[in-house]
Amino acid sequence: MGPVERVCCIGAGYVGGPTCSVIAQMCPEITVTVVDVNEERIQAWNSEQLPIFEPGLQEVVEAQRGVNLFFSTDIDKAVREADIIFISVNTPTKTFGLGKGRAADLKHIEACARRIARVATGYKIVVEKSTVPVRAAESIQRIFSANTKSDLSFQVLSNPEFLAEGTAISDLKNPDRILIGGDETPEGQRAIETLSSIYMRWVPKTRIITTNTWSSELSKLAANAFLAQRISSINSISALCEVTGADVEEVAHAIGTDQRIGSRFLKASVAGFGGSCFQKDVLNLVYLCEALNLPEVAQYWQQVIEINEYQRRRFAARIVSCLFNTVTDKKIALLGFAFKKDTGDTRESSSIYISKYLMDEGARLHIYDPKVKQEQIMRDLSPSTASAEEPEQGLSLVSIASNPYEACDNAHAIVICTEWDIFKELDYERIYQAMLKPAFIFDGRRILDGLHGRLQQLGFWVETIGKRISQRLPFTGSAIAQLDLQAPPLKKMKS
């Protein structure tokens, strides 16, 4: 195979769009085409309003679009012309059938493989970019082998992404590592070298790790599972801190200075782990262990998920407890709906869970987020938690505010669910004056730590994660909070 001239990516989502935009910028001699069946999404990529928000992405796309970066719905044409085809489609957790709630649904991966086999000619390198279970590449290869044509040959590689939303562009331009897995045959090794040659345009060779296919696939799941484990670990300690009077930030700093542990991913918060990857990948790992008859290993990783859910339930129960054990018909300002700052992604956002818990209790939510659109918030909070027969009853409890001051006006409490920097800079004296008294702030992300004294001087009752601020006791006894914590999470929430 000669120099790579054309790259195609099937899937114009959070991975495919940014990844191929950076490849186009770093490799100006390569034509990069991103394709998707969703016409609306492709139109957005070709507009001034991109379908996703990511710092720095707009500038990269505008610089390369129409030069060597193209977005199209003509999948077959892009596949036929490409030397390398990235598969970057969604692999959601199954919602029915065998493995429901744990296994990855690979129907989109399979559809891509069958389409490539049908329309492609010549020699193609097909690259898994989506997060997939171990041995998914083998399934793709079997589809190709069963649809062999005399003028067609393939090599299948695994090249998982390690992007963090909010820093995806910098992660792509300066990655910790590039992981490429392939067959341990001469043909497989040549395919690895070809893909490596693209990344080596801007990534030092020492950061490019090559393995066999299975190691590459498992490494992605394992990396996300280990990070999720750290988050659940520090969140479990945060519950202990609130009871004992310790400060989880101080504890995290003390243990993080141990070089054997390190300081990253030791930030306690209501958010736990959200986004598209962590929970899905840990559940996938649980299912894999169960399928391979490793129940003790499966139980170990399942507990990481359960602590994440516990943190959300515990925070919601604390809100209800402090508000005199009832939030029915009370206005609560919920600041932040994205799962983290600097992204508009709401997948597995704790804001969804907290909102639904409070809606179950009859709270009136006024939600503000600087990047998440109203339609997305309403979609995430549907169907109603009221009843299947009255689907609009629950959503009638939700209002979307155009700014944080509007959300907080005449509210009983403020709940901070996303660590947007803007929330650190609000005029809290103005907000306090406009709220009902007593006025509560529940800082679920520990972004107001430096303001706690000032907020209490203003008159706020301040509650935060992993630290006991006020010496006053909640209105209700601990038995009620414990009862709430034993309830199944979001019993009416769709899976």
Secondary structure, DSSP 4 states (H G I P E B T S, - for coil): -----EEEEE--STTHHHHHHHHHHH-TTSEEEEE-S-HHHHHHHTSSS-SS--TTHHHHHHHHBTTTEEEES-HHHHHHH-SEEEE----PBPSSSTTTTTSB--HHHHHHHHHHHHH--EEEEEEE-S---TTHHHHHHHHHHHT--TTEEEEEEE------TTSHHHHHHS-S-EEEEE-SSHHHHHHHHHHHHHHTTTS-GGGEEEEEHHHHHHHHHHHHHHHHHHHHHHHHHHHHHHHHT--HHHHHHHHHTSTTT-STT----TT-S-TTTHHHHHHHHHHHHHHTT-HHHHHHHHHHHHHHHHHHHHHHHHHHHHTTT--TT-EEEEE--SSSTT----TT-HHHHHHHHHHHTT-EEEEE-SSS-HHHHHHHTPSPSS-SS-HHHHHTTEEE-SSHHHHHTT-SEEEE-S--GGGGSS-HHHHHHHS-SS-EEEETT---GGGHHHHHHHT-EEEETTB----SPPSS-HHHHHHHHHSPTTTTS--
